[in-house]
């Protein structure tokens, strides 16, 4: 019995070190993000995203004064699509999601993602884009 307990303890310790060791690669961040959307886990979703970069991309044609006013509104809008009954979350939950190749160039990365509708078989292919920050890889663009 003690051998079994010792083996289990070593295994759990090894799993702990592997899961906590080092920073996640871009593909790992995308995987965590997709699972968080599936689970409607707002804390993990926010930790995977560079919301400011995503909002700035959406507001390129907006004046500086207006963009400050709508920054919070856009952040809430984006998160709303990923949580609860948000349209992206609903669509993603109806899809088989396949992660493809990861390509890293300096502090930018792209991860291929295919969303395959479980009912129709229709596939939507995209690449999620990430930027390396002081906190690790953050998603700056997603479908």
Phi and psi in degrees as GROMACS dihedral restraints (atoms count N, CA, C in turn):
[ dihedral_restraints ]
;  ai    aj    ak    al  type     phi  dphi    fc
    3     4     5     6     1   -68.6    20    10
    4     5     6     7     1   -32.1    20    10
    6     7     8     9     1   -65.3    20    10
    7     8     9    10     1   -40.9    20    10
    9    10    11    12     1   -65.4    20    10
   10    11    12    13     1   -43.7    20    10
   12    13    14    15     1   -64.3    20    10
   13    14    15    16     1   -40.7    20    10
   15    16    17    18     1   -65.1    20    10
   16    17    18    19     1   -43.1    20    10
   18    19    20    21     1   -62.0    20    10
   19    20    21    22     1   -42.8    20    10
   21    22    23    24     1   -64.1    20    10
   22    23    24    25     1   -41.7    20    10
   24    25    26    27     1   -63.4    20    10
   25    26    27    28     1   -43.3    20    10
   27    28    29    30     1   -64.2    20    10
   28    29    30    31     1   -43.4    20    10
   30    31    32    33     1   -59.9    20    10
   31    32    33    34     1   -47.4    20    10
   33    34    35    36     1   -63.9    20    10
   34    35    36    37     1   -38.7    20    10
   36    37    38    39     1   -64.1    20    10
   37    38    39    40     1   -42.0    20    10
   39    40    41    42     1   -63.1    20    10
   40    41    42    43     1   -44.9    20    10
   42    43    44    45     1   -60.9    20    10
   43    44    45    46     1   -41.6    20    10
   45    46    47    48     1   -60.8    20    10
   46    47    48    49     1   -46.9    20    10
   48    49    50    51     1   -65.9    20    10
   49    50    51    52     1   -38.9    20    10
   51    52    53    54     1   -66.7    20    10
   52    53    54    55     1   -43.3    20    10
   54    55    56    57     1   -73.5    20    10
   55    56    57    58     1   -26.9    20    10
   57    58    59    60     1   -99.0    20    10
   58    59    60    61     1   -11.9    20    10
   60    61    62    63     1   -81.2    20    10
   61    62    63    64     1   131.6    20    10
   63    64    65    66     1    71.0    20    10
   64    65    66    67     1   167.5    20    10
   66    67    68    69     1   -84.5    20    10
   67    68    69    70     1   156.9    20    10
   69    70    71    72     1   -75.6    20    10
   70    71    72    73     1   146.9    20    10
   72    73    74    75     1   -81.4    20    10
   73    74    75    76     1   167.8    20    10
   75    76    77    78     1   -55.2    20    10
   76    77    78    79     1   -42.7    20    10
   78    79    80    81     1   -62.4    20    10
   79    80    81    82     1   -37.2    20    10
   81    82    83    84     1   -65.1    20    10
   82    83    84    85     1   -38.4    20    10
   84    85    86    87     1   -65.6    20    10
   85    86    87    88     1   -43.3    20    10
   87    88    89    90     1   -62.4    20    10
   88    89    90    91     1   -42.1    20    10
   90    91    92    93     1   -61.5    20    10
   91    92    93    94     1   -46.4    20    10
   93    94    95    96     1   -60.9    20    10
   94    95    96    97     1   -40.5    20    10
   96    97    98    99     1   -62.7    20    10
   97    98    99   100     1   -46.7    20    10
   99   100   101   102     1   -62.5    20    10
  100   101   102   103     1   -44.3    20    10
  102   103   104   105     1   -62.8    20    10
  103   104   105   106     1   -38.9    20    10
  105   106   107   108     1   -64.9    20    10
  106   107   108   109     1   -39.6    20    10
  108   109   110   111     1   -64.1    20    10
  109   110   111   112     1   -44.7    20    10
  111   112   113   114     1   -56.1    20    10
  112   113   114   115     1   -40.1    20    10
  114   115   116   117     1   -90.5    20    10
  115   116   117   118     1    -2.0    20    10
  117   118   119   120     1    56.0    20    10
  118   119   120   121     1    44.0    20    10
  120   121   122   123     1   -94.8    20    10
  121   122   123   124     1    92.2    20    10
  123   124   125   126     1   -63.0    20    10
  124   125   126   127     1   -37.1    20    10
  126   127   128   129     1   -62.7    20    10
  127   128   129   130     1   -44.5    20    10
  129   130   131   132     1   -69.9    20    10
  130   131   132   133     1   -39.0    20    10
  132   133   134   135     1   -57.5    20    10
  133   134   135   136     1   -49.8    20    10
  135   136   137   138     1   -62.5    20    10
  136   137   138   139     1   -37.5    20    10
  138   139   140   141     1   -69.1    20    10
  139   140   141   142     1   -22.2    20    10
  141   142   143   144     1   -89.1    20    10
  142   143   144   145     1   -16.6    20    10
  144   145   146   147     1  -105.5    20    10
  145   146   147   148     1   149.3    20    10
  147   148   149   150     1  -101.1    20    10
  148   149   150   151     1    83.9    20    10
  150   151   152   153     1   -59.5    20    10
  151   152   153   154     1   -37.3    20    10
  153   154   155   156     1   -61.8    20    10
  154   155   156   157     1   -42.9    20    10
  156   157   158   159     1   -65.2    20    10
  157   158   159   160     1   -40.5    20    10
  159   160   161   162     1   -63.6    20    10
  160   161   162   163     1   -44.3    20    10
  162   163   164   165     1   -67.6    20    10
  163   164   165   166     1   -42.3    20    10
  165   166   167   168     1   -58.4    20    10
  166   167   168   169     1   -39.3    20    10
  168   169   170   171     1   -62.7    20    10
  169   170   171   172     1   -37.7    20    10
  171   172   173   174     1   -73.9    20    10
  172   173   174   175     1   -25.0    20    10
  174   175   176   177     1  -105.2    20    10
  175   176   177   178     1    21.1    20    10
  177   178   179   180     1   -55.9    20    10
  178   179   180   181     1   -34.1    20    10
  180   181   182   183     1   -92.0    20    10
  181   182   183   184     1     3.9    20    10
  183   184   185   186     1   -96.0    20    10
  184   185   186   187     1   143.8    20    10
  186   187   188   189     1   -65.1    20    10
  187   188   189   190     1   160.6    20    10
  189   190   191   192     1   -60.2    20    10
  190   191   192   193     1   -41.6    20    10
  192   193   194   195     1   -64.7    20    10
  193   194   195   196     1   -46.4    20    10
  195   196   197   198     1   -67.2    20    10
  196   197   198   199     1   -36.3    20    10
  198   199   200   201     1   -65.6    20    10
  199   200   201   202     1   -34.3    20    10
  201   202   203   204     1   -64.7    20    10
  202   203   204   205     1   -37.4    20    10
  204   205   206   207     1   -68.7    20    10
  205   206   207   208     1   -37.3    20    10
  207   208   209   210     1   -98.7    20    10
  208   209   210   211     1    -0.8    20    10
  210   211   212   213     1   -53.7    20    10
  211   212   213   214     1   -52.2    20    10
  213   214   215   216     1   -63.8    20    10
  214   215   216   217     1   -38.8    20    10
  216   217   218   219     1   -63.1    20    10
  217   218   219   220     1   -45.2    20    10
  219   220   221   222     1   -65.3    20    10
  220   221   222   223     1   -39.1    20    10
  222   223   224   225     1   -60.4    20    10
  223   224   225   226     1   -45.3    20    10
  225   226   227   228     1   -64.0    20    10
  226   227   228   229     1   -39.1    20    10
  228   229   230   231     1   -62.3    20    10
  229   230   231   232     1   -46.5    20    10
  231   232   233   234     1   -61.9    20    10
  232   233   234   235     1   -48.3    20    10
  234   235   236   237     1   -63.3    20    10
  235   236   237   238     1   -35.6    20    10
  237   238   239   240     1   -61.6    20    10
  238   239   240   241     1   -30.3    20    10
  240   241   242   243     1   -73.9    20    10
  241   242   243   244     1   -19.6    20    10
  243   244   245   246     1  -101.2    20    10
  244   245   246   247     1   -11.8    20    10
  246   247   248   249     1  -116.0    20    10
  247   248   249   250     1   159.0    20    10
  249   250   251   252     1    51.7    20    10
  250   251   252   253     1  -119.1    20    10
  252   253   254   255     1   -96.9    20    10
  253   254   255   256     1    20.8    20    10
  255   256   257   258     1   -60.6    20    10
  256   257   258   259     1   146.0    20    10
  258   259   260   261     1   -63.6    20    10
  259   260   261   262     1   -36.8    20    10
  261   262   263   264     1   -67.0    20    10
  262   263   264   265     1   -43.7    20    10
  264   265   266   267     1   -60.0    20    10
  265   266   267   268     1   -44.9    20    10
  267   268   269   270     1   -61.7    20    10
  268   269   270   271     1   -46.6    20    10
  270   271   272   273     1   -61.9    20    10
  271   272   273   274     1   -44.9    20    10
  273   274   275   276     1   -65.0    20    10
  274   275   276   277     1   -36.8    20    10
  276   277   278   279     1   -68.5    20    10
  277   278   279   280     1   -23.7    20    10
  279   280   281   282     1   -88.1    20    10
  280   281   282   283     1     3.4    20    10
  282   283   284   285     1  -116.9    20    10
  283   284   285   286     1   150.9    20    10
  285   286   287   288     1   -88.3    20    10
  286   287   288   289     1   125.9    20    10
  288   289   290   291     1  -109.1    20    10
  289   290   291   292     1   126.9    20    10
  291   292   293   294     1  -120.8    20    10
  292   293   294   295     1   125.3    20    10
  294   295   296   297     1   -91.3    20    10
  295   296   297   298     1   133.6    20    10
  297   298   299   300     1  -106.8    20    10
  298   299   300   301     1  -140.9    20    10
  300   301   302   303     1   -69.7    20    10
  301   302   303   304     1   152.7    20    10
  303   304   305   306     1  -115.9    20    10
  304   305   306   307     1   132.6    20    10
  306   307   308   309     1  -127.1    20    10
  307   308   309   310     1   124.8    20    10
  309   310   311   312     1  -116.0    20    10
  310   311   312   313     1   128.7    20    10
  312   313   314   315     1  -131.1    20    10
  313   314   315   316     1   108.8    20    10
  315   316   317   318     1    56.4    20    10
  316   317   318   319     1  -117.9    20    10
  318   319   320   321     1  -102.8    20    10
  319   320   321   322     1    17.5    20    10
  321   322   323   324     1  -120.4    20    10
  322   323   324   325     1   147.7    20    10
  324   325   326   327     1  -145.6    20    10
  325   326   327   328     1   156.0    20    10
  327   328   329   330     1  -131.8    20    10
  328   329   330   331     1   141.0    20    10
  330   331   332   333     1  -126.6    20    10
  331   332   333   334     1   125.1    20    10
  333   334   335   336     1   -71.3    20    10
  334   335   336   337     1   135.7    20    10
  336   337   338   339     1  -137.5    20    10
  337   338   339   340     1   131.1    20    10
  339   340   341   342     1  -115.5    20    10
  340   341   342   343     1   131.8    20    10
  342   343   344   345     1  -109.0    20    10
  343   344   345   346     1   114.6    20    10
  345   346   347   348     1  -112.2    20    10
  346   347   348   349     1   113.8    20    10
  348   349   350   351     1   -60.1    20    10
  349   350   351   352     1   125.6    20    10
  351   352   353   354     1   -67.3    20    10
  352   353   354   355     1   -26.5    20    10
  354   355   356   357     1   -87.8    20    10
  355   356   357   358     1   -45.8    20    10
  357   358   359   360     1   -97.2    20    10
  358   359   360   361     1   -20.8    20    10
  360   361   362   363     1    80.1    20    10
  361   362   363   364     1     0.9    20    10
  363   364   365   366     1   -67.7    20    10
  364   365   366   367     1   135.1    20    10
  366   367   368   369     1  -110.4    20    10
  367   368   369   370     1   133.8    20    10
  369   370   371   372     1  -113.8    20    10
  370   371   372   373     1   121.2    20    10
  372   373   374   375     1  -106.5    20    10
  373   374   375   376     1   135.4    20    10
  375   376   377   378     1  -150.0    20    10
  376   377   378   379     1   174.3    20    10
  378   379   380   381     1  -125.6    20    10
  379   380   381   382     1   126.2    20    10
  381   382   383   384     1   -84.5    20    10
  382   383   384   385     1   137.8    20    10
  384   385   386   387     1  -107.5    20    10
  385   386   387   388     1   140.0    20    10
  387   388   389   390     1  -130.3    20    10
  388   389   390   391     1   154.6    20    10
  390   391   392   393     1  -127.2    20    10
  391   392   393   394     1   138.5    20    10
  393   394   395   396     1   -81.5    20    10
  394   395   396   397     1   126.6    20    10
  396   397   398   399     1  -119.8    20    10
  397   398   399   400     1  -179.2    20    10
  399   400   401   402     1   -62.6    20    10
  400   401   402   403     1   -28.2    20    10
  402   403   404   405     1   -88.1    20    10
  403   404   405   406     1    -0.9    20    10
  405   406   407   408     1   114.5    20    10
  406   407   408   409     1  -167.1    20    10
  408   409   410   411     1   -73.7    20    10
  409   410   411   412     1   134.0    20    10
  411   412   413   414     1  -128.9    20    10
  412   413   414   415     1   140.0    20    10
  414   415   416   417     1   -76.4    20    10
  415   416   417   418     1   128.8    20    10
  417   418   419   420     1  -113.8    20    10
  418   419   420   421     1   -10.8    20    10
  420   421   422   423     1  -151.9    20    10
  421   422   423   424     1   135.1    20    10
  423   424   425   426     1  -147.7    20    10
  424   425   426   427     1   160.3    20    10
